[in-house]
Amino acid sequence: MRRLLPIFFFLLTFTGLSGQTITTPIKIDSIVIKKNWRTKDKIVMKELEFKAGDTVTPKMMEESIKKLWNINNFADVKYSVDTLENKKTVLTIFAKDAFTIVPILSFRGNKKDFNLALGVDDHNFLGKNIRLKFIFSTGTNGQTFHLGTFIPRQLLYKNMTLAGNLSYGYGVNNKYNSEREQISTVGYRLKSFSGSIGNPFHTDFKYTFSPDFSWNLFQHKTDTTLVTPGIPTPADYKVNYLALGFSESIGTVTHIRHQKDGYRIAVATSFGIGLDNASPYYQSFGLSASYYKLFNPIVQFSSYFRTGYTTSNVPSLQYNLGSSYVKGILKGEIAGKGYYAAYVGGGFTYINKKWFALEHTVYMNWGNGKDIYADIYTTKPIFAVGTSVNLMVPMVPWLYVKFFFTYSGSHSNWFNVEF
């Protein structure tokens, strides 16, 4: 027993000096990245607020961990500081990759209003945080083939991002009155080639004015074979546009697995430049604000507000919204040139392990849509209250199922499922 005491004392002393967190400024002599399989070391290093040889403060470490979580490719992120025998300090970053090669087989909605998607989506192509996706979606309101790519800021100049998308298919926009009676419809074929450049100058979490730029070259052409006969439809049209957009945001929302904390406010505007005489010029404006408060590992408050308006008289370019904006409604119950939607809810995460998480939410959700923007606030909105249960696997973030139970009066489409 006496022989074991020195060994026990050594292990206790070593543990006390190792695996520390940063509570005061400390010089870091070297950095080690430990991960399980995919993300390249340089992607992780790009998110750190410091480099080897720097003196690191608790604030710098906190911001670095936030930025790593916000890549959204990790199921676990943590760190430790160890002191070696030569008195050198080593910072070890543990970033556990989630499974982000996503075979898409998803369903949203119910038998009255649904969307089924098939495809593949790689959120971390080659371990460089590049996103590649191919999706075929079909449902009650259209069918689309979509191919897209996203190049992250870790691979570009400062904070720049690049994205490109190709879409082809058809859509159906129905409009309903307050009694859920279909009052108009439009079916159209669509082609789209779009892209965006994210801001190159916003290099930290402080606000720096640097708006994003986007463009979309697209065509909409009506097709009456896509809609139910007997419902009023607009005169046939074919429009061709180049839409140029600008957007800017302030605030940061930190993602820790499925949980969120922080705020974000974003504004966007776009200008639709007609490429022929049949395509009149239009403008669109959008505003969104979200606020999340994670009180503790279990309780989270969530809220958002979204609104938009377009001057376009082309029916397929106007807003046609459904349960993604107000739960329990059909797509087209919120429709027109202008809209708004708001949400307030509380989330309770009862289990939050790397391989299984269980969340329960209760919420209120409301919104409206009209052709005259002022009318969306002066007329009665569609209002919904509900609850949902979310079962998920954080190590496999695309593997989840959500059940929504909603009541919205005469609008109630009481059950929705997403998986």
C-alpha positions as CSV (number, residue, x, y, z in Angstrom):
1,M,0.0,0.0,0.0
2,R,2.8,2.4,0.8
3,R,4.3,1.8,-2.6
4,L,1.0,2.8,-4.2
5,L,0.8,6.1,-2.4
6,P,3.5,7.9,-4.4
7,I,1.9,6.8,-7.7
8,F,-1.6,7.9,-6.5
9,F,-0.1,11.3,-5.4
10,F,1.6,11.7,-8.9
11,L,-1.6,10.9,-10.8
12,L,-3.6,13.4,-8.6
13,T,-1.1,16.1,-9.1
14,F,-0.8,15.5,-12.9
15,T,-4.6,15.6,-13.2
16,G,-4.7,18.9,-11.4
17,L,-2.3,20.5,-13.8
18,S,-3.8,19.0,-17.0
19,G,-7.0,19.3,-18.8
20,Q,-7.6,22.9,-17.6
21,T,-10.0,25.5,-19.1
22,I,-8.9,29.0,-19.7
23,T,-9.9,31.4,-16.9
24,T,-7.1,33.9,-17.1
25,P,-4.9,35.0,-20.1
26,I,-2.4,32.2,-20.9
27,K,0.3,31.8,-23.5
28,I,-0.4,28.8,-25.8
29,D,2.8,27.3,-27.2
30,S,1.2,24.7,-29.5
31,I,-2.3,23.7,-30.7
32,V,-3.4,20.1,-31.4
33,I,-6.6,19.3,-33.3
34,K,-8.3,16.0,-32.4
35,K,-11.2,14.9,-34.5
36,N,-12.7,11.6,-35.4
37,W,-12.7,11.4,-39.2
38,R,-13.4,14.1,-41.7
39,T,-12.9,17.9,-41.2
40,K,-9.4,19.1,-42.2
41,D,-7.3,20.7,-39.5
42,K,-7.0,24.0,-41.4
43,I,-10.8,24.4,-41.4
44,V,-10.7,24.2,-37.6
45,M,-7.7,26.5,-37.3
46,K,-9.4,29.2,-39.5
47,E,-12.1,29.5,-36.8
48,L,-9.7,30.2,-33.9
49,E,-9.2,33.8,-32.8
50,F,-5.5,33.1,-32.2
51,K,-2.5,31.0,-33.3
52,A,0.3,29.1,-31.6
53,G,2.5,31.5,-29.6
54,D,-0.3,33.9,-28.7
55,T,-1.6,34.8,-25.3
56,V,-5.2,33.6,-25.2
57,T,-7.9,35.2,-23.1
58,P,-11.1,33.5,-21.9
59,K,-13.1,35.7,-24.3
60,M,-10.9,34.7,-27.3
61,M,-11.4,31.0,-26.4
62,E,-15.2,31.4,-26.0
63,E,-15.6,33.1,-29.4
64,S,-13.5,30.4,-31.0
65,I,-15.7,27.6,-29.6
66,K,-18.8,29.5,-30.8
67,K,-17.4,29.8,-34.3
68,L,-16.6,26.1,-34.4
69,W,-20.1,25.1,-33.3
70,N,-21.5,27.5,-36.0
71,I,-19.8,25.5,-38.7
72,N,-22.7,23.1,-38.0
73,N,-20.7,20.0,-38.9
74,F,-19.8,18.9,-35.4
75,A,-21.7,16.8,-32.8
76,D,-19.3,17.8,-30.0
77,V,-16.8,20.7,-29.5
78,K,-14.6,21.2,-26.4
79,Y,-11.0,21.9,-25.5
80,S,-8.4,21.4,-22.8
81,V,-5.1,23.0,-21.8
82,D,-2.3,20.8,-20.7
83,T,1.1,21.7,-19.2
84,L,4.0,19.5,-20.3
85,E,7.1,18.5,-18.3
86,N,9.1,21.3,-20.1
87,K,6.5,23.9,-18.9
88,K,5.1,24.3,-22.4
89,T,1.4,24.6,-22.7
90,V,-0.6,22.7,-25.3
91,L,-4.2,23.6,-26.3
92,T,-6.1,20.5,-27.5
93,I,-9.3,21.2,-29.6
94,F,-11.7,18.3,-29.7
95,A,-14.1,18.7,-32.7
96,K,-16.1,15.5,-33.2
97,D,-17.5,15.3,-36.7
98,A,-21.2,14.5,-37.2
99,F,-22.2,12.4,-40.2
100,T,-22.9,15.1,-42.7
101,I,-23.2,13.1,-46.0
102,V,-27.0,13.2,-46.1
103,P,-29.0,10.7,-48.1
104,I,-32.2,12.7,-48.5
105,L,-35.5,10.9,-47.9
106,S,-37.7,13.4,-46.2
107,F,-41.4,14.0,-45.9
108,R,-43.2,17.1,-44.5
109,G,-46.9,17.8,-44.0
110,N,-49.9,15.5,-44.2
111,K,-52.2,14.1,-46.9
112,K,-53.7,17.5,-47.6
113,D,-50.5,19.5,-48.1
114,F,-47.2,17.6,-48.3
115,N,-43.7,17.6,-49.8
116,L,-41.5,14.5,-50.5
117,A,-37.8,15.0,-51.2
118,L,-35.2,12.6,-52.5
119,G,-31.5,13.2,-53.1
120,V,-28.1,13.6,-51.4
121,D,-26.6,16.5,-49.6
122,D,-23.0,16.6,-48.5
123,H,-22.4,19.4,-45.9
124,N,-18.7,18.8,-45.6
125,F,-17.3,17.7,-49.0
126,L,-13.7,16.6,-48.9
127,G,-13.6,17.7,-45.2
128,K,-13.4,21.3,-46.3
129,N,-16.9,22.5,-45.3
130,I,-17.9,22.7,-49.0
131,R,-21.6,21.9,-49.5
132,L,-22.9,19.9,-52.5
133,K,-26.5,18.9,-52.9
134,F,-28.9,17.3,-55.4
135,I,-32.6,17.2,-54.5
136,F,-35.7,16.1,-56.3
137,S,-38.8,17.3,-54.5
138,T,-42.5,16.6,-55.3
139,G,-45.7,17.3,-53.6
140,T,-49.1,19.0,-53.7
141,N,-47.7,22.3,-54.9
142,G,-45.0,21.4,-57.4
143,Q,-42.0,19.4,-58.5
144,T,-38.4,20.6,-58.7
145,F,-34.9,19.3,-59.5
146,H,-32.3,21.3,-57.7
147,L,-28.5,21.2,-57.9
148,G,-26.4,23.5,-55.6
149,T,-23.0,24.1,-54.2
150,F,-21.6,26.4,-51.4
151,I,-17.9,27.3,-50.8
152,P,-17.3,28.5,-47.2
153,R,-15.3,31.4,-46.0
154,Q,-12.6,29.2,-44.5
155,L,-11.4,28.6,-48.1
156,L,-11.8,32.1,-49.5
157,Y,-10.6,35.7,-48.8
158,K,-11.4,36.9,-45.3
159,N,-15.1,36.1,-44.7
160,M,-16.2,35.7,-48.4
161,T,-18.5,32.9,-49.4
162,L,-19.7,31.7,-52.8
163,A,-22.8,29.8,-53.8
164,G,-24.5,28.6,-57.0
165,N,-27.8,26.8,-57.7
166,L,-29.6,25.3,-60.7
167,S,-33.4,24.6,-60.5
168,Y,-35.9,23.2,-62.9
169,G,-39.5,22.1,-62.5
170,Y,-43.0,23.4,-62.0
171,G,-45.0,25.0,-59.2
172,V,-48.6,25.6,-58.3
173,N,-49.7,28.6,-56.3
174,N,-53.2,28.4,-54.9
175,K,-54.9,31.2,-53.0
176,Y,-57.6,30.6,-50.3
177,N,-60.1,32.9,-48.5
178,S,-60.7,32.9,-44.8
179,E,-63.2,30.0,-45.1
180,R,-60.4,27.9,-46.8
181,E,-62.1,28.0,-50.1
182,Q,-59.8,28.1,-53.1
183,I,-60.4,31.4,-55.0
184,S,-57.5,31.4,-57.6
185,T,-54.7,29.3,-58.9
186,V,-51.7,29.5,-61.2
187,G,-49.5,26.6,-62.5
188,Y,-46.1,27.5,-64.1
189,R,-42.9,26.0,-65.4
190,L,-39.7,27.3,-63.9
191,K,-36.0,27.5,-64.8
192,S,-33.5,29.2,-62.6
193,F,-29.7,29.8,-62.4
194,S,-28.7,31.7,-59.3
195,G,-25.6,32.6,-57.2
196,S,-24.4,34.7,-54.3
197,I,-21.3,36.2,-52.9
198,G,-21.2,36.5,-49.1
199,N,-19.5,39.5,-47.5
200,P,-15.7,39.5,-47.7
201,F,-14.9,42.0,-44.9
202,H,-16.8,40.9,-41.8
203,T,-13.9,39.1,-40.1
204,D,-15.2,38.9,-36.5
205,F,-18.3,38.9,-34.4
206,K,-18.5,42.7,-34.4
207,Y,-20.7,44.5,-36.9
208,T,-19.0,45.6,-40.1
209,F,-21.1,46.9,-43.0
210,S,-20.5,44.5,-45.9
211,P,-23.7,43.5,-47.7
212,D,-24.1,40.2,-49.5
213,F,-24.8,40.2,-53.2
214,S,-27.0,37.7,-55.1
215,W,-28.3,37.2,-58.6
216,N,-31.0,35.0,-60.2
217,L,-31.6,34.5,-63.9
218,F,-35.0,32.8,-64.2
219,Q,-38.1,32.1,-66.3
220,H,-41.7,31.5,-65.3
221,K,-44.2,30.2,-67.9
222,T,-47.8,29.4,-67.2
223,D,-49.2,25.9,-67.8
224,T,-52.9,25.3,-67.3
225,T,-52.5,21.5,-67.3
226,L,-51.0,21.7,-63.9
227,V,-54.1,23.2,-62.1
228,T,-57.6,22.0,-61.3
229,P,-60.1,23.0,-64.0
230,G,-62.8,25.5,-63.0
231,I,-60.6,27.5,-60.6
232,P,-60.0,31.1,-61.7
233,T,-56.5,31.4,-63.3
234,P,-54.6,34.5,-64.7
235,A,-54.1,35.0,-68.4
236,D,-51.2,33.0,-69.8
237,Y,-47.8,34.6,-69.5
238,K,-44.1,34.0,-69.9
239,V,-41.6,36.2,-68.0
240,N,-37.8,36.3,-68.1
241,Y,-35.9,38.2,-65.4
242,L,-32.5,39.0,-64.0
243,A,-33.0,39.6,-60.3
244,L,-30.2,41.4,-58.4
245,G,-30.3,41.3,-54.6
246,F,-28.6,42.8,-51.6
247,S,-28.8,41.8,-48.0
248,E,-27.2,42.6,-44.7
249,S,-27.5,41.3,-41.2
250,I,-26.3,42.0,-37.6
251,G,-26.1,39.7,-34.7
252,T,-25.0,36.1,-34.3
253,V,-27.0,33.0,-33.4
254,T,-24.8,30.3,-31.9
255,H,-25.8,26.7,-32.7
256,I,-25.0,24.0,-30.2
257,R,-26.3,20.9,-31.8
258,H,-30.0,21.6,-32.3
259,Q,-30.1,24.4,-29.6
260,K,-29.6,28.1,-30.4
261,D,-28.7,31.2,-28.5
262,G,-28.4,34.8,-29.6
263,Y,-30.1,37.1,-32.1
264,R,-30.0,38.0,-35.8
265,I,-31.6,40.9,-37.7
266,A,-31.5,40.8,-41.5
267,V,-32.8,43.0,-44.3
268,A,-32.9,42.3,-48.0
269,T,-34.0,43.9,-51.2
270,S,-34.0,42.8,-54.8
271,F,-34.6,44.4,-58.2
272,G,-36.3,42.3,-61.0
273,I,-35.0,43.5,-64.3
274,G,-37.2,42.3,-67.1
275,L,-35.3,40.8,-70.1
276,D,-38.2,41.4,-72.5
277,N,-41.3,43.5,-72.9
278,A,-43.6,40.9,-71.2
279,S,-41.5,41.1,-68.0
280,P,-42.1,44.4,-66.2
281,Y,-39.7,45.7,-63.6
282,Y,-40.4,45.0,-59.9
283,Q,-38.8,45.4,-56.5
284,S,-39.0,43.3,-53.4
285,F,-38.2,44.0,-49.7
286,G,-37.7,41.6,-46.8
287,L,-37.0,41.9,-43.1
288,S,-36.4,39.1,-40.6
289,A,-35.5,39.1,-36.9
290,S,-34.9,36.2,-34.6
291,Y,-34.0,35.9,-30.9
292,Y,-33.1,32.7,-29.0
293,K,-32.2,32.4,-25.3
294,L,-30.7,29.3,-23.9
295,F,-31.4,29.6,-20.2
296,N,-29.7,26.3,-19.3
297,P,-29.0,23.0,-21.1
298,I,-32.7,22.1,-20.9
299,V,-34.8,25.3,-21.4
300,Q,-34.7,27.5,-24.5
301,F,-36.9,30.5,-25.6
302,S,-37.4,31.0,-29.4
303,S,-39.0,33.8,-31.4
304,Y,-38.9,35.3,-34.8
305,F,-40.6,37.8,-37.1
306,R,-40.6,37.8,-40.9
307,T,-42.1,40.1,-43.4
308,G,-41.9,41.0,-47.1
309,Y,-43.4,42.9,-49.9
310,T,-43.1,42.9,-53.7
311,T,-44.4,45.3,-56.3
312,S,-44.8,42.5,-58.9
313,N,-48.2,41.8,-60.4
314,V,-47.0,38.4,-61.7
315,P,-48.9,35.8,-59.6
316,S,-46.1,33.3,-59.5
317,L,-43.7,36.0,-58.1
318,Q,-46.0,36.9,-55.2
319,Y,-45.9,35.3,-51.8
320,N,-47.7,31.9,-51.4
321,L,-47.0,30.6,-47.9
322,G,-48.0,27.6,-45.8
323,S,-47.1,25.7,-42.7
324,S,-43.5,26.7,-42.8
325,Y,-44.6,30.1,-41.7
326,V,-47.8,29.4,-39.7
327,K,-48.2,25.8,-38.5
328,G,-51.5,24.1,-39.3
329,I,-52.4,26.0,-42.5
330,L,-52.4,25.1,-46.2
331,K,-50.0,26.7,-48.6
332,G,-51.8,29.7,-50.1
333,E,-53.8,30.6,-47.0
334,I,-51.1,33.4,-46.6
335,A,-50.8,34.9,-50.0
336,G,-50.4,38.2,-51.8
337,K,-47.9,41.0,-52.5
338,G,-47.1,41.3,-48.8
339,Y,-47.0,39.1,-45.7
340,Y,-45.8,38.7,-42.2
341,A,-45.3,35.7,-39.8
342,A,-44.4,35.6,-36.1
343,Y,-43.5,32.8,-33.7
344,V,-43.0,32.6,-29.9
345,G,-42.2,29.3,-28.3
346,G,-40.4,27.4,-25.5
347,G,-38.3,24.3,-25.9
348,F,-37.4,21.7,-23.4
349,T,-34.6,19.4,-24.2
350,Y,-35.0,16.4,-21.9
351,I,-32.1,14.3,-23.4
352,N,-29.2,15.7,-25.3
353,K,-26.5,13.1,-25.9
354,K,-24.4,12.7,-29.0
355,W,-26.4,9.7,-30.2
356,F,-29.9,10.7,-29.0
357,A,-31.8,13.9,-28.2
358,L,-35.4,14.5,-27.2
359,E,-37.0,17.9,-27.4
360,H,-40.5,19.1,-26.6
361,T,-41.8,22.5,-27.6
362,V,-44.9,24.6,-27.1
363,Y,-45.6,27.6,-29.4
364,M,-47.8,30.3,-30.7
365,N,-47.6,31.1,-34.4
366,W,-49.5,33.8,-36.4
367,G,-49.4,35.6,-39.7
368,N,-51.2,37.3,-42.6
369,G,-50.9,38.0,-46.3
370,K,-52.6,40.7,-48.5
371,D,-51.9,42.6,-51.7
372,I,-51.9,46.0,-49.8
373,Y,-49.1,45.9,-47.2
374,A,-51.0,47.9,-44.5
375,D,-53.9,45.4,-44.7
376,I,-51.8,42.6,-43.3
377,Y,-51.7,44.4,-39.9
378,T,-55.2,45.9,-39.9
379,T,-57.1,42.6,-40.7
380,K,-57.4,39.5,-38.6
381,P,-54.4,37.2,-38.8
382,I,-54.3,33.4,-38.9
383,F,-53.4,32.3,-35.4
384,A,-52.1,28.9,-34.3
385,V,-51.1,27.3,-31.0
386,G,-49.5,23.9,-30.7
387,T,-46.9,21.6,-29.4
388,S,-44.3,19.3,-31.0
389,V,-42.0,16.4,-30.2
390,N,-38.6,16.2,-31.8
391,L,-36.5,12.9,-31.8
392,M,-33.0,13.3,-33.2
393,V,-29.5,11.8,-33.4
394,P,-27.0,14.7,-33.1
395,M,-24.2,12.6,-34.5
396,V,-26.3,12.1,-37.6
397,P,-28.0,15.6,-37.8
398,W,-30.2,14.7,-40.7
399,L,-31.7,11.7,-38.9
400,Y,-34.7,13.2,-37.0
401,V,-38.5,13.1,-36.8
402,K,-40.8,15.9,-35.7
403,F,-44.4,15.6,-34.8
404,F,-46.5,18.8,-34.7
405,F,-49.9,19.0,-33.1
406,T,-51.6,22.3,-33.9
407,Y,-54.9,24.1,-33.4
408,S,-55.7,27.1,-35.6
409,G,-59.5,27.3,-35.5
410,S,-61.2,26.8,-38.9
411,H,-57.7,26.7,-40.5
412,S,-56.5,23.8,-38.4
413,N,-54.5,21.1,-40.2
414,W,-53.9,19.7,-36.8
415,F,-51.2,17.1,-37.5
416,N,-47.9,17.5,-39.4
417,V,-44.8,15.3,-39.5
418,E,-41.3,16.0,-40.7
419,F,-38.6,13.4,-41.1
